[in-house]
Amino acid sequence: MNIKELREQAIKRYENGESPKEIYQSLGKGKTWFFKWLKRYKLDGENWTKSHSRKPHQSPKRIDKIMEQTVIETRKYLERKQYSQIGALAISYDLNKQGIISPIDMPSYL
């Protein structure tokens, strides 16, 4: 039995009058697991058995595309230079020489 069928079976048993404790214990699951899927069943409609992504909708510390491309280009430039370092501090130093505030030097509130 796959995880989707397990979730469906738990809810079907609940609807047939079985107690939640009997259901989640017999399935080897916990109380929070059972009530999570019961809540989804009641709220989400027909796609309730699907797991939701845990990925955040936004990444507040992510740099914008233009700055990302500038960092990549600077890294490639430094790779071509003989005896040049190519780490974060070297990229930051080179960006600062160009008059660009690098992501490593940006205050965290921006």
Secondary structure as UniProt FT lines:
FT   HELIX           3..15
FT   TURN            16..17
FT   HELIX           20..26
FT   TURN            27..28
FT   HELIX           31..44
FT   HELIX           45..47
FT   TURN            48..49
FT   TURN            60..61
FT   HELIX           65..80
FT   TURN            82..83
FT   HELIX           88..97
FT   TURN            98..99
FT   HELIX           103..105
FT   TURN            108..109
//
